[in-house]
Amino acid sequence: MISSVSTWATLGAIGMILGTLAPLWGLTNDPERRDHYLVLAGVTGVAAVAYTLMSLGIGDVAVSGRIVSLPRYVDWLITTPLILLFLAMLGNTGRGSLGRLLVADITLLVLGAVAVAIPGRIRWLAFAGGLAAFGVLVYELYVRIPRLASFTNERARTLFVTLRNLTIALWTLYPLVWVLAPSGVGLLTRDMTMLVIAYLDLISKAAFVVLAVDGMDALADAARGATGADPVATDGGDASDAETTD
């Protein structure tokens, strides 16, 4: 029997709270990488608040005959840029690359909100525009950032690739859920949609954060061995030089 929206949202909140414990532990035990842990704690911390609100039905509004949870969209508007920020921090790619990622991400989210709020043909045009913005994100993460990146060591590069691949693989599934959900053709009920979205969110956020914290010792190793050593660059040398020519 499929449980209610409230049940799945409650489980999502619990999962996000547990996921936040890992970066909070890192903050107390590895203060040199404080910024990294704060970004990671923000991902699951904001998501935990959003899922708590959704479990209580706070922020639910009727849009085009459907119930839409505003906390979910606020969550994505904050947490997805934080995920991209962490990936950019791993690659030391500079502000230009991060800016392009954030513009594509926010464009994707805004068009997704339009696709939910406005019925008819405009909804599907907005959805198509969101897919185009997602394509820009994929290009940046798979082509441009690896070319511009200046990883501190091979383990940092491996961590970036693992987290990037996890992110893109899961983010690719969200548009499919949108099509199947009441926002699209309506093959999924609202309860089932919450179940699927909560599952995807837990992996793309909580699992992402736990994997990132587990791999943070790669950055610690680089800091200990950085005296007199140049960073390991991939596909294009030093990030600052590449960013200048970008």
C-alpha positions in Angstrom: 0.0 0.0 0.0 1.4 3.4 -1.0 1.8 5.7 2.0 0.8 9.3 2.1 2.7 12.4 1.0 3.3 13.2 4.6 4.9 9.9 5.4 7.4 10.0 2.5 8.2 13.6 3.4 8.8 12.7 7.0 11.2 9.9 6.0 12.9 12.3 3.6 13.3 14.8 6.5 14.8 12.1 8.7 17.2 11.0 6.0 18.4 14.6 5.3 18.9 15.2 9.1 21.1 12.0 9.3 23.0 13.2 6.2 23.8 16.5 7.8 25.6 14.8 10.7 28.5 13.9 8.5 29.6 17.4 7.5 28.9 18.7 11.0 31.3 16.0 12.3 33.8 17.3 9.7 33.4 20.9 10.9 34.6 19.9 14.4 37.3 17.5 13.3 38.7 19.1 10.1 38.5 22.9 10.6 41.0 23.6 7.7 38.3 22.6 5.2 35.5 24.5 7.0 34.1 26.1 3.8 33.7 22.7 2.2 31.8 21.2 5.1 29.6 24.3 5.5 28.5 23.9 1.8 27.8 20.2 2.3 25.9 20.8 5.6 23.8 23.5 3.7 22.7 20.9 1.1 21.2 18.4 3.5 20.3 21.0 6.2 18.1 23.1 3.8 16.6 19.9 2.4 15.8 18.7 5.9 13.9 21.9 6.7 12.0 21.7 3.3 11.0 18.1 3.9 9.9 18.9 7.4 7.6 21.7 6.1 6.3 19.4 3.4 5.5 16.7 5.9 3.4 19.2 7.8 1.7 20.5 4.6 3.2 23.9 5.1 3.6 25.7 1.8 1.2 23.6 -0.2 -0.6 25.8 -2.8 -3.1 25.0 -5.6 -1.7 25.7 -9.0 -3.6 24.9 -12.2 -5.8 22.4 -10.4 -2.8 20.6 -8.7 -1.2 20.8 -5.3 2.4 22.2 -5.5 4.8 22.2 -2.5 6.6 25.5 -2.5 9.3 24.3 0.0 10.4 21.7 -2.6 11.2 24.5 -5.2 12.9 26.7 -2.6 14.9 23.7 -1.5 16.1 23.0 -5.1 16.8 26.7 -5.6 19.2 26.7 -2.7 20.6 23.2 -2.6 21.4 22.6 -6.3 23.6 25.7 -6.5 25.4 24.4 -3.4 26.0 21.1 -5.0 27.5 22.8 -8.1 29.5 25.1 -5.8 31.1 22.1 -4.1 32.0 20.5 -7.4 33.6 23.8 -8.6 35.5 24.0 -5.3 36.9 20.5 -5.9 38.2 21.5 -9.3 39.4 25.0 -8.4 37.8 26.2 -11.7 37.3 29.9 -10.8 34.3 32.2 -10.8 33.6 32.1 -14.5 32.9 28.4 -14.6 30.8 28.6 -11.4 28.9 31.5 -12.8 27.9 29.6 -16.0 26.8 26.6 -13.9 24.6 28.7 -11.6 23.0 30.6 -14.5 22.1 27.3 -16.3 20.9 25.8 -13.0 18.7 28.8 -12.0 17.3 29.0 -15.6 16.5 25.3 -15.4 14.7 25.8 -12.1 12.8 28.9 -13.1 11.6 27.2 -16.3 10.6 24.1 -14.3 8.5 26.3 -12.0 6.8 27.9 -15.1 6.1 24.5 -16.5 4.3 23.6 -13.3 2.4 26.9 -12.8 1.2 27.5 -16.4 -1.0 25.0 -18.2 -1.3 24.4 -21.9 1.4 24.7 -24.6 3.5 27.1 -22.6 4.1 24.4 -20.0 5.7 22.1 -22.5 7.7 24.9 -24.1 9.1 25.8 -20.6 9.8 22.1 -20.0 11.8 22.0 -23.3 13.7 25.1 -22.3 14.6 23.5 -19.0 15.9 20.5 -20.8 18.1 22.8 -22.9 19.5 24.5 -19.7 20.2 21.0 -18.3 22.1 20.2 -21.4 24.3 23.3 -20.7 24.9 22.0 -17.2 26.0 18.6 -18.5 28.3 20.2 -21.1 29.9 22.4 -18.4 30.4 19.5 -16.0 31.7 16.9 -18.5 33.6 19.1 -21.0 34.6 22.6 -19.8 35.2 22.1 -16.1 37.5 19.0 -16.5 39.5 21.1 -19.1 39.8 24.1 -16.7 40.2 22.2 -13.5 43.3 22.2 -11.3 42.9 19.3 -9.0 45.2 19.1 -6.0 45.9 15.4 -6.5 44.5 12.4 -8.3 42.2 11.4 -5.4 40.6 14.8 -5.6 40.0 14.3 -9.3 38.5 10.9 -8.7 36.2 12.3 -6.0 35.0 15.0 -8.4 34.3 12.5 -11.2 32.4 10.2 -8.8 30.2 13.1 -7.4 29.7 14.6 -10.9 28.6 11.3 -12.4 26.2 10.6 -9.5 24.7 14.1 -9.8 24.2 14.1 -13.5 22.8 10.5 -13.5 20.2 11.4 -10.9 19.3 14.8 -12.2 18.6 13.2 -15.5 15.7 11.3 -13.9 13.9 14.3 -12.5 12.5 15.4 -15.9 11.2 11.9 -16.4 9.4 12.0 -13.1 7.9 15.4 -14.0 6.5 14.0 -17.2 4.9 11.0 -15.4 3.7 13.1 -12.4 0.5 15.1 -12.2 2.5 18.0 -13.6 2.8 16.1 -16.9 0.7 13.2 -18.2 -0.4 12.1 -14.7 0.6 8.5 -14.7 1.9 8.9 -11.1 -0.3 10.0 -8.2 0.9 12.8 -5.9 1.8 10.2 -3.2 3.9 8.2 -5.6 5.5 11.3 -7.0 6.6 12.3 -3.4 8.0 8.8 -2.9 10.1 8.9 -6.1 11.3 12.5 -5.5 12.2 11.8 -1.9 14.2 8.7 -3.0 16.0 10.7 -5.7 16.6 13.6 -3.3 18.1 11.4 -0.6 20.6 9.9 -3.0 21.4 13.1 -4.9 21.8 15.1 -1.6 22.3 12.9 1.5 24.4 10.2 -0.3 26.3 13.0 -2.2 27.2 14.6 1.1 28.3 11.4 2.8 30.5 10.4 -0.2 32.0 13.9 -0.3 32.8 13.9 3.5 34.3 10.4 3.1 36.5 11.6 0.3 37.5 14.9 2.0 40.8 13.3 3.3 42.0 13.6 -0.3 42.1 17.3 0.1 43.7 16.9 3.5 46.5 14.7 2.0 47.0 17.4 -0.7 47.4 20.1 1.9 49.9 18.1 3.9 52.0 17.4 0.8 51.6 20.8 -0.9 54.9 22.3 0.1 56.8 23.0 -3.1 54.5 20.9 -5.2 52.4 22.1 -8.2 48.8 21.1 -8.3 47.9 18.2 -10.6 46.1 19.7 -13.6 43.9 17.7 -15.9 43.2 18.3 -19.6 44.6 21.8 -19.8 47.0 22.8 -17.1 46.5 25.5 -14.5 42.9 26.5 -13.9 43.7 30.2 -13.5 45.4 30.4 -16.9 42.6 28.4 -18.5 40.0 30.6 -17.0 41.7 33.7 -18.3 41.6 32.3 -21.9 38.1 31.0 -21.5 
